[in-house]
Amino acid sequence: MTGSSVMSEYSLRVVSDLRTQFDEVQNLRRDLGIMRQLYTEFMKQTKATLTGLRTQTQAVRQMASTSVPGARAYIDTGKTKLDGRSQNVLTKMEELQDTVEGVKDDVLKRHISPKPQVLRAIKESLSTVGAELESLTEHINTVKPMWKKTWEEELQSIVEEQQFLNHQEEFLADLLEDRKAVAEIYGHVEKVISLRGSSGARASRAGRGYKPPPPPDRDGKDGALSSVMLEIRGAAVDPQKRLKAIEASQKNREREQAERSDEFEAELKGFVGGKKLKMTGGAEETERVRQAKNDMSLKVMFGSTTGGGGTPPAPQAVEG
């Protein structure tokens, strides 16, 4: 081999190595560019997510600082949103029905094949409407138990408020009667004071001119004053009357509660008597199933059969 051939071979090897290294560098640059692009997209998404979280946090703080809505406010807000979504779905459904009717007329009556874009739009609309209907169904199934719980609490509050108002009316009627009796007694007391004042005035005028007092009664007392005192004694407040009224009110409440419990008991007896409950074999069948399960567990644990060497039957619930 000559020196020129050796140099040419060496040059070709060097050029090949340089080309290989150049290709590797280009691949590394391409990979770095892809990584830079992915990192930029990731940072954008992260910033957008953090911005959304900050907005939601500020909204929650503002709501908590102003006022937290109750169950009724939650239902009212949910009704508004649910009605809006239902109306939007109704509008989309009507538009979809009109479009499908038009395509049907074109195909059957005019013998015109619709464009693929029209068919694709119809499929997309069907998919969108179906997804929205499924979402609405799931939303209703989610909020229905909460709404029913709120309705039960409101109904219980209404019943309790009605009972409270009825008792207050009865209590007010008793107080009005007591007030009437007290006013009557006070009127008699005023009569006594006026009679005593007139008697004192007659005694002070005795030096100027004597006027005989009214004839006394059998006990030697003033007749008018005695009659007024008798009226006061007869018009004394009777506390037993008020106690009887309170006891009658309590008995009415107990009777109403007993009637409600009797209605529930009658309904339960009708439900059981009508054989609407699922029959499971009673206590004996339950005990047999439990024993069978115990035997099966012992067989699995110790590897031997119990109760005569046979395989215990599988536990089954008997119906009928």
C-alpha positions in Angstrom: 0.0 0.0 0.0 1.2 3.4 -0.9 1.1 6.5 1.4 -1.6 8.1 -0.7 -4.0 5.2 -0.3 -3.5 5.1 3.4 -4.2 8.8 3.7 -7.4 8.5 1.6 -8.7 5.6 3.7 -7.9 7.6 6.8 -9.7 10.6 5.4 -12.8 8.6 4.5 -12.9 7.2 8.1 -12.6 10.6 9.6 -15.3 12.0 7.4 -17.6 9.1 8.2 -17.1 9.7 12.0 -17.7 13.4 11.6 -20.9 12.8 9.7 -22.1 10.3 12.3 -21.3 12.8 15.1 -23.0 15.6 13.2 -26.2 13.5 12.8 -26.1 12.7 16.5 -25.8 16.4 17.4 -28.7 17.2 15.1 -30.8 14.5 16.8 -29.9 15.9 20.2 -30.8 19.4 19.0 -34.2 18.1 17.7 -34.9 16.3 21.0 -34.0 19.4 23.0 -36.3 21.5 20.9 -39.1 19.0 21.5 -38.4 19.1 25.2 -38.4 22.9 25.2 -41.8 22.9 23.5 -43.3 20.4 25.9 -41.9 22.4 28.8 -43.4 25.6 27.4 -46.8 24.0 27.0 -46.6 22.5 30.5 -45.8 25.9 32.0 -48.7 27.5 30.1 -51.2 24.9 31.4 -49.8 25.1 34.9 -50.2 28.9 34.9 -53.8 28.6 33.6 -54.6 26.0 36.2 -53.2 28.2 39.0 -55.1 31.2 37.8 -58.3 29.2 37.8 -57.7 28.0 41.3 -57.0 31.5 42.5 -60.2 32.7 41.0 -62.2 29.9 42.6 -60.5 30.5 45.9 -61.4 34.2 45.8 -65.0 33.4 44.9 -65.3 30.9 47.8 -63.7 33.5 50.2 -66.1 36.2 49.1 -69.1 33.8 49.5 -67.9 32.8 52.9 -67.4 36.4 54.0 -70.8 37.6 52.9 -73.2 34.8 53.8 -73.5 31.1 53.4 -76.8 30.1 51.7 -79.1 27.7 53.5 -80.8 24.6 52.1 -83.7 26.7 50.7 -81.3 29.0 48.9 -79.5 26.0 47.5 -82.7 24.5 46.1 -83.7 27.9 44.6 -80.4 28.2 42.9 -80.5 24.6 41.7 -84.0 25.1 40.3 -82.8 28.1 38.2 -79.8 26.3 36.8 -81.7 23.1 36.1 -84.5 25.0 34.3 -81.9 26.8 32.2 -80.2 23.6 31.2 -83.5 21.9 30.4 -84.6 24.8 28.2 -81.2 24.7 26.3 -81.6 21.0 25.7 -85.1 21.5 24.5 -84.0 24.1 22.0 -81.2 21.9 20.7 -83.6 19.0 20.4 -86.2 21.0 18.5 -83.4 22.1 16.1 -82.2 18.6 15.7 -85.8 17.3 15.0 -86.2 20.0 12.3 -82.9 19.1 10.7 -83.7 15.3 10.7 -87.1 16.0 9.2 -85.6 18.0 6.4 -83.0 15.3 5.6 -85.8 12.7 5.6 -87.8 14.7 3.1 -84.8 15.2 0.9 -84.0 11.5 0.9 -87.6 10.1 0.6 -89.5 12.7 -1.4 -86.9 14.6 -3.4 -84.5 11.7 -3.7 -81.5 13.9 -2.8 -78.6 12.5 -0.8 -77.4 14.9 1.9 -73.9 16.0 2.1 -71.5 14.2 4.4 -71.0 17.4 6.4 -74.7 17.5 7.1 -74.7 13.9 8.3 -71.6 14.5 10.4 -73.2 17.5 12.0 -76.4 15.5 12.8 -74.3 12.8 14.5 -72.4 15.3 16.5 -75.7 17.0 17.6 -77.1 13.6 18.6 -74.0 12.9 20.6 -74.1 16.3 22.3 -77.8 16.1 23.2 -77.4 12.6 24.5 -74.5 13.6 26.7 -76.4 16.6 28.1 -79.4 14.4 28.8 -77.3 11.9 30.6 -75.7 14.7 32.6 -79.1 16.1 33.5 -80.3 12.7 34.6 -77.3 12.2 36.8 -77.6 15.7 38.3 -81.3 15.1 39.1 -80.5 11.7 40.7 -77.8 13.5 42.8 -79.8 16.4 44.1 -83.1 14.6 44.5 -82.2 13.0 47.9 -80.9 16.4 49.3 -84.1 18.2 48.1 -86.3 15.5 49.6 -84.4 15.8 52.9 -84.9 19.6 52.9 -88.6 19.2 52.1 -89.0 16.8 55.0 -87.3 19.2 57.4 -89.4 22.1 56.1 -92.6 20.1 56.5 -91.7 19.1 60.0 -91.0 22.8 60.8 -94.4 23.8 59.4 -96.2 21.2 61.5 -94.3 22.2 64.6 -95.0 25.9 64.0 -98.8 25.2 63.5 -98.9 23.3 66.8 -97.0 26.1 68.5 -99.4 28.7 67.1 -102.4 26.6 68.3 -101.0 26.3 71.8 -100.3 30.1 71.9 -103.8 30.8 70.9 -105.2 28.6 73.7 -102.7 30.2 76.2 -103.8 33.7 75.0 -107.4 32.8 75.5 -106.7 31.7 79.1 -104.8 34.9 79.8 -107.7 37.0 78.4 -110.1 35.2 80.8 -107.7 35.9 83.7 -107.4 39.5 82.7 -111.1 39.8 82.5 -111.5 38.4 86.0 -108.7 40.6 87.4 -110.4 43.7 85.8 -113.7 42.8 87.4 -112.0 42.5 90.8 -110.3 45.8 90.4 -113.6 47.4 89.6 -115.0 46.1 92.8 -112.0 47.4 94.7 -112.6 50.9 93.2 -116.2 50.7 94.4 -115.0 49.9 97.9 -112.5 52.8 97.9 -115.2 55.3 96.7 -117.7 54.1 99.3 -115.1 54.4 102.0 -114.3 57.9 100.8 -117.9 58.9 100.9 -118.2 57.5 104.5 -115.2 59.6 105.6 -116.6 62.7 104.0 -120.0 62.2 105.8 -118.1 61.9 109.1 -116.2 65.1 108.5 -119.4 67.0 107.9 -121.0 65.7 111.1 -120.1 68.9 113.1 -122.0 71.2 110.7 -125.1 69.2 110.2 -126.0 65.6 111.2 -127.3 63.3 108.5 -128.2 59.8 109.5 -126.1 57.0 107.8 -127.9 54.4 105.7 -129.5 51.6 107.7 -127.0 48.9 108.6 -127.6 45.2 107.8 -128.0 42.5 110.4 -124.3 42.5 111.4 -124.4 46.3 111.9 -122.3 47.0 108.9 -122.8 49.4 106.0 -125.1 47.6 103.5 -123.5 48.9 100.3 -120.0 48.2 101.5 -121.0 44.7 102.6 -122.6 43.9 99.2 -119.4 45.1 97.4 -117.2 42.9 99.6 -119.4 39.9 98.9 -119.0 40.6 95.2 -115.2 40.7 95.6 -115.2 37.4 97.4 -117.4 35.8 94.8 -115.3 37.2 91.9 -112.0 35.7 93.1 -109.7 34.2 90.5 -110.1 30.4 90.2 -106.7 28.9 89.5 -108.2 25.5 89.1 -109.9 26.6 85.9 -106.6 27.5 84.3 -105.0 24.3 85.4 -107.9 22.4 83.9 -107.5 24.2 80.6 -103.8 23.4 80.5 -104.5 19.7 81.3 -107.1 19.6 78.5 -104.7 21.1 76.0 -102.1 18.5 77.0 -104.6 15.7 76.7 -105.5 17.0 73.2 -101.8 16.8 72.2 -101.4 13.3 73.5 -104.6 12.2 71.7 -103.3 13.6 68.4 -100.0 11.8 68.8 -101.8 8.6 69.7 -104.0 8.9 66.6 -100.9 9.4 64.4 -99.2 6.3 66.0 -102.4 4.3 65.6 -102.5 5.2 61.9 -98.9 4.1 61.4 -99.5 0.9 63.3 -102.6 0.1 61.2 -100.7 0.8 58.0 -97.9 -1.5 59.1 -100.3 -4.3 60.1 -102.0 -3.9 56.7 -98.6 -4.1 55.0 -97.6 -7.2 56.9 -101.1 -8.8 56.8 -101.3 -8.3 53.0 -98.1 -10.5 52.7 -96.2 -7.8 50.9 -93.0 -8.6 52.7 -90.6 -11.0 51.1 -90.7 -14.4 52.8 -87.3 -15.8 53.9 -88.2 -18.9 55.9 -88.4 -17.3 59.3 -86.0 -17.8 62.3 -85.6 -21.5 61.7 -84.4 -21.1 58.2 -82.0 -18.3 59.3 -80.6 -20.6 62.0 -80.2 -23.5 59.5 -78.3 -21.2 57.0 -76.1 -20.0 59.8 -75.3 -23.6 60.9 -74.6 -24.5 57.3 -72.2 -21.6 57.0 -70.4 -22.7 60.2 -70.1 -26.2 59.0 -68.6 -25.0 55.7 -66.1 -22.8 57.5 -65.0 -25.7 59.7 -64.6 -27.9 56.7 -62.4 -25.3 55.0 -60.3 -24.8 58.1 -59.7 -28.4 59.2 -60.1 -30.2 55.9 -62.7 -32.7 57.2 -66.5 -33.0 56.9 -68.9 -32.6 59.8 -72.3 -34.0 60.5 -72.0 -37.6 59.2 -69.3 -37.3 56.6 -71.5 -35.6 54.0 -71.0 -32.3 52.3 -73.2 -29.6 53.9 -75.7 -28.0 51.6 -75.0 -24.5 50.3 -77.0 -21.9 52.3 -80.0 -20.7 50.3 -82.8 -18.4 51.3 -86.2 -19.9 51.0 -88.9 -17.8 49.6 -92.7 -18.3 49.7 
